[in-house]
Every structure is written in structure tokens, then in C-alpha cells.
Amino acid sequence: MNQMGRAAESRPSFSGSRSPVPILQVATGFWASQALLTAVDLRIFTLLFSGPKTAADLAAAVGADQPALEGLLDANCALGFLHRQNDAYRNDEVANAFLVESVPGNYVELVRFMRDPLFGLWGSLKDRVRGGGAPNTPNGSDELEVGLARAFHIGAYTTFMRVAEILDLEFSDMRKLVDVGSHTGAGALCLARRYPHVHATILDRPVFQVAAEEYIKSMKLEDRVRFVSGDPDAAQPGADVDLVLLAHHLSRRSRSSLPLILAAARSTLRDGGTLIVTEFLLEDSRSEPKEAALYRLNVLAAYGAGNTGALTRGELTKLLQDAGFKGVDMVGLPMFGITAITATKG
């Protein structure tokens, strides 16, 4: 047998135990994300909300080349966001629910933020891994963080809707809460809207005040929710509140600062008060769930290696116990790998 024959014979079969398909699926993952992000940029889903349209109709509406746009539309059909019947395209139900600008609770702003600036930040991940430092953003980190806060507000609000539904807590007994370091106060707004007796304080740096107060006003909760400028890491010692929320705050802080942050949160609670933490938490293997492992890289890309990124369940349990919390409980939410953690001030 010739050399070429021996080489061909030793090559592993795609149908066997070894296959490059998983590698190719991950390496080409940006193909799918860019197909979706471009369709959102061109407002395709918003235009189709009123009913089916042809590629010619859509090309005229967005000022695009029709054959090129048809390729984009068919790719989104392949992804399940659009459906094609003859020459007409229509939205899938999930696109109508989350990708149309006029629909309350849409994810359009979040999806757009994935392209600019997050896609660019992830493009420099190699530099973050090599040097560990934070990226240099044109307008500084404050603008980036405010943009992140606005982009993730709807997702954070939805998370706390599930928290209120799933956790075995008697929220009717809680009247005062402090939402620490969540930027827009999505958790405070969600609980205040759900429970009319709740009065909430959103505590964060002044740079987030405008955004937070916009959301407070849009929900007509000015009488029960207020924004207070301050150091979220220091919380409000002695506030004697029933509930403290820490929504994805710990993963944006340095590991060395976490004990002090949790001690400050504990000092803000009354005796017997409750702490709720929402985070991407890793299993002890540090590779599961997948969303938490990738979120760890997202924090690295956006903030640098000085931030925690993602803790393991065991690490956070120990940190809470060392800070004087009792009854630590963790519940996985059906929300993209997020875990809700509850603990009580002993």
C-alpha cells in the first residue's frame, strides 16, 4: 500500500469516537451570533412584527442588497428565529417575544451590546489572558459599565421574577430591602412591583444614578424605591433591613474584597434578615455549568483578571459561613445557568 493509502487508512472516522465536529461547532459559533446580531441591527424582527414580508420588501425597507439580505434571512431561518414560506418571511414566536423593539421586556438592547462593545472586548481576550490587565476602552470603564448595566437590565429583572417564584421565602414579611451594587436595581424594582408593601434602596456609585432613576420612573415606583449614591462594597451598616440583594456584584469584585463585602451586607441586615445572591456559580470541577465557565471569561474580557469572574459553590458557601451567615441554600434557576443563593444573618 502506498504512503497516501496508509495515511488515509489511519485517519479516524467521523462516525467513530473521535470527530472534529465539536471543534468546528465552537470555532464557527460566531457565524450564528453575527447572523442574529446583524438581523437585529437591521431591525428585521421589528419590521416583521406586523406580518410576513418578502426579501424585496425588507431590502427596500432597510436599504440592503436583496440577494445578500436573502442570505441573512435564510440563515436566521436555519437558526430558528425566522420562517420562510414561498417568498415570504415571518418571525418565530421567540423572535416576536424578545427581538422586537416595541415589545415590553425585549432583549434588543442586550443583543446589540453583544456586538458593540462586547464582541470587540472578547476579540482582545488573548491580551487579557497574557497580561491580566483591564482593557483600555475609548471612553473609560464607567461608560462601559453603564452600557453593560442597561443591556443586562431586562435579564436581571427576569431573573428576580423567577427568584420570587421559586425561592421558599416569605416575601410578605419583608418590608425594607437594600439592593447593593446591581447598577440599575432590577431586583429591587421587581420585588417592589410584585409586593406593594416593599420599600427599597438601590445603593451604587453615582455613575449609575441616571440609569437607575430612569427605570424607577418608568415603573412609577418613585414613592417606594430610591437610589442612594455610595460605595456598594460598604453597603449600609446599621440599616436594619429585612433583605439585602447582591445581584452579580461579587463576580465583578476582586477575590480579596469578598469577605469585606459580605461582612458589610451582613451588618446592613437586622437579626434574622435574609441575603439573596444571584451569580453564575461553578461546580467544583470549574468547567460546569458551561455558562458559568464562559461568564468567567466574559468578566476577564470586560474587566481584567483582577475580578473574581465566577466562584464555585463550595467557595461561596465557605465565604458566607465565614462572614457569619447561616442556613446557606442554593437553587439553580432556569435562567442560563444562574444560581440563586440565600442565607440568614445569625
MIMARKE-90686 format. One line per 5 residues: their letters; for each residue x, y, z of C-alpha. Coordinates in steps of 0.25 Angstrom, whole numbers, padded with zeros to 4 digits. Layout:
BEGIN
a	X,Y,Z; ... .
//
This chain:
BEGIN
mnqmg	0000,0000,0000; 0005,0014,-0003; 0008,0025,0007; -0004,0032,0003; -0013,0020,0005 .
raaes	-0007,0017,0019; -0009,0031,0023; -0024,0031,0019; -0026,0017,0025; -0021,0023,0039 .
rpsfs	-0030,0035,0039; -0041,0034,0050; -0055,0033,0045; -0065,0044,0047; -0075,0033,0051 .
gsrsp	-0065,0027,0062; -0062,0032,0075; -0053,0044,0070; -0059,0055,0062; -0055,0069,0059 .
vpilq	-0070,0073,0059; -0070,0079,0073; -0057,0087,0070; -0064,0093,0057; -0077,0096,0064 .
vatgf	-0070,0104,0075; -0060,0111,0065; -0071,0115,0056; -0080,0119,0067; -0078,0134,0063 .
wasqa	-0085,0131,0050; -0098,0129,0057; -0096,0140,0066; -0093,0150,0055; -0105,0145,0047 .
lltav	-0114,0149,0059; -0107,0162,0062; -0107,0167,0048; -0122,0164,0047; -0125,0171,0060 .
dlrif	-0116,0183,0055; -0124,0184,0042; -0137,0183,0050; -0142,0171,0042; -0150,0165,0054 .
tllfs	-0157,0178,0057; -0161,0180,0043; -0167,0166,0042; -0175,0168,0055; -0186,0174,0047 .
gpkta	-0187,0161,0038; -0179,0154,0027; -0171,0161,0017; -0163,0157,0004; -0148,0159,0003 .
adlaa	-0150,0170,-0007; -0160,0177,0003; -0149,0176,0014; -0138,0180,0005; -0145,0193,0001 .
avgad	-0149,0196,0016; -0134,0195,0021; -0127,0199,0009; -0120,0186,0006; -0115,0178,-0006 .
qpale	-0127,0168,-0008; -0119,0155,-0011; -0109,0158,0001; -0121,0161,0010; -0128,0148,0006 .
gllda	-0115,0140,0010; -0116,0147,0024; -0131,0144,0025; -0129,0129,0021; -0118,0128,0032 .
ncalg	-0128,0133,0042; -0138,0123,0037; -0127,0112,0039; -0125,0117,0054; -0140,0116,0056 .
flhrq	-0142,0131,0058; -0150,0133,0045; -0158,0124,0036; -0160,0125,0021; -0172,0121,0013 .
ndayr	-0170,0122,-0002; -0164,0136,-0003; -0169,0142,0010; -0162,0142,0023; -0169,0143,0037 .
ndeva	-0164,0143,0051; -0163,0131,0060; -0171,0133,0073; -0158,0135,0081; -0153,0146,0072 .
naflv	-0167,0153,0074; -0165,0152,0089; -0151,0156,0090; -0145,0163,0077; -0156,0173,0074 .
esvpg	-0152,0187,0079; -0167,0191,0083; -0169,0179,0091; -0168,0181,0107; -0157,0172,0112 .
nyvel	-0150,0171,0099; -0135,0167,0098; -0131,0176,0086; -0122,0185,0094; -0115,0173,0101 .
vrfmr	-0113,0167,0087; -0107,0180,0081; -0098,0181,0093; -0092,0168,0090; -0087,0173,0077 .
dplfg	-0082,0187,0082; -0074,0187,0091; -0074,0173,0096; -0070,0166,0083; -0058,0175,0082 .
lwgsl	-0054,0172,0096; -0055,0157,0094; -0046,0159,0082; -0035,0164,0091; -0037,0152,0101 .
kdrvr	-0023,0147,0097; -0017,0160,0102; -0025,0159,0115; -0020,0145,0117; -0006,0149,0115 .
gggap	-0005,0161,0123; -0017,0160,0132; -0020,0175,0132; -0033,0182,0129; -0035,0186,0114 .
ntpng	-0033,0201,0110; -0047,0206,0106; -0048,0219,0098; -0057,0226,0107; -0053,0219,0120 .
sdele	-0059,0208,0129; -0071,0216,0134; -0077,0217,0121; -0075,0202,0118; -0081,0198,0131 .
vglar	-0093,0207,0129; -0095,0201,0116; -0094,0187,0122; -0104,0191,0133; -0114,0196,0123 .
afhig	-0112,0184,0113; -0114,0174,0125; -0125,0181,0132; -0137,0173,0126; -0129,0159,0128 .
ayttf	-0127,0163,0143; -0141,0167,0145; -0146,0154,0139; -0136,0146,0148; -0142,0153,0160 .
mrvae	-0156,0149,0155; -0152,0135,0155; -0145,0137,0169; -0158,0142,0175; -0166,0130,0169 .
ildle	-0156,0119,0172; -0149,0122,0185; -0156,0117,0198; -0156,0131,0205; -0168,0139,0211 .
fsdmr	-0166,0152,0204; -0179,0157,0210; -0171,0158,0223; -0160,0167,0217; -0163,0182,0216 .
klvdv	-0149,0188,0215; -0138,0184,0205; -0125,0189,0200; -0120,0185,0186; -0105,0186,0186 .
gshtg	-0097,0188,0174; -0107,0184,0164; -0105,0197,0156; -0120,0198,0151; -0127,0192,0163 .
agalc	-0134,0181,0155; -0136,0172,0167; -0141,0184,0176; -0151,0188,0165; -0156,0174,0162 .
larry	-0159,0172,0177; -0165,0185,0179; -0174,0184,0168; -0178,0170,0172; -0180,0173,0187 .
phvha	-0187,0187,0189; -0182,0188,0204; -0167,0187,0200; -0159,0200,0201; -0145,0198,0194 .
tildr	-0132,0206,0193; -0123,0204,0181; -0108,0206,0186; -0098,0208,0176; -0087,0218,0170 .
pvfqv	-0093,0232,0165; -0090,0228,0151; -0102,0219,0151; -0112,0228,0157; -0117,0234,0144 .
aaeey	-0120,0220,0138; -0126,0214,0151; -0135,0226,0153; -0140,0225,0138; -0144,0211,0142 .
iksmk	-0151,0215,0155; -0159,0226,0148; -0163,0217,0136; -0169,0207,0146; -0175,0219,0155 .
ledrv	-0169,0214,0167; -0163,0227,0172; -0171,0227,0185; -0165,0213,0189; -0151,0212,0182 .
rfvsg	-0140,0222,0183; -0125,0222,0178; -0114,0225,0188; -0100,0229,0184; -0089,0222,0191 .
dpdaa	-0079,0210,0192; -0087,0197,0189; -0076,0189,0195; -0078,0196,0208; -0093,0194,0208 .
qpgad	-0101,0202,0219; -0097,0197,0233; -0107,0198,0243; -0119,0200,0233; -0126,0188,0240 .
vdlvl	-0133,0184,0227; -0140,0171,0224; -0134,0167,0211; -0120,0170,0204; -0119,0167,0190 .
lahhl	-0105,0164,0183; -0108,0162,0168; -0096,0158,0161; -0088,0168,0169; -0078,0158,0175 .
srrsr	-0073,0153,0161; -0069,0168,0158; -0060,0170,0170; -0046,0165,0174; -0046,0152,0182 .
sslpl	-0039,0158,0193; -0050,0168,0195; -0061,0158,0196; -0060,0155,0211; -0062,0170,0214 .
ilaaa	-0073,0172,0204; -0081,0160,0211; -0078,0166,0225; -0084,0179,0220; -0096,0172,0215 .
rstlr	-0098,0165,0228; -0096,0178,0236; -0108,0184,0228; -0118,0173,0231; -0126,0172,0244 .
dggtl	-0124,0160,0252; -0131,0148,0245; -0131,0156,0232; -0128,0150,0218; -0117,0151,0208 .
ivtef	-0120,0147,0193; -0109,0146,0184; -0110,0143,0169; -0098,0138,0162; -0092,0129,0151 .
lleds	-0086,0119,0160; -0077,0107,0156; -0077,0093,0161; -0064,0089,0168; -0059,0084,0154 .
rsepk	-0059,0098,0150; -0064,0094,0136; -0079,0093,0139; -0089,0099,0136; -0084,0103,0123 .
eaaly	-0090,0117,0124; -0083,0120,0137; -0069,0116,0131; -0071,0125,0119; -0076,0136,0128 .
rlnvl	-0063,0135,0136; -0056,0139,0123; -0066,0150,0120; -0062,0157,0133; -0048,0155,0129 .
aayga	-0050,0161,0115; -0058,0173,0121; -0051,0176,0134; -0037,0168,0134; -0032,0157,0143 .
gntga	-0034,0166,0156; -0048,0162,0157; -0054,0149,0162; -0061,0145,0150; -0068,0132,0155 .
ltrge	-0068,0125,0169; -0070,0111,0171; -0082,0107,0180; -0072,0102,0191; -0064,0115,0191 .
ltkll	-0077,0124,0192; -0083,0115,0203; -0070,0116,0211; -0069,0131,0209; -0083,0133,0214 .
qdagf	-0081,0124,0226; -0068,0131,0230; -0076,0144,0229; -0086,0139,0239; -0097,0135,0231 .
kgvdm	-0106,0123,0234; -0115,0113,0226; -0108,0115,0213; -0116,0109,0202; -0114,0109,0187 .
vglpm	-0124,0107,0176; -0121,0106,0161; -0130,0116,0153; -0135,0112,0139; -0128,0125,0134 .
fgita	-0116,0122,0126; -0108,0115,0137; -0111,0125,0148; -0111,0121,0163; -0119,0128,0174 .
itatk	-0113,0127,0188; -0120,0130,0201; -0114,0132,0215; -0119,0137,0228; -0112,0147,0238 .
g	-0110,0138,0250 .
//
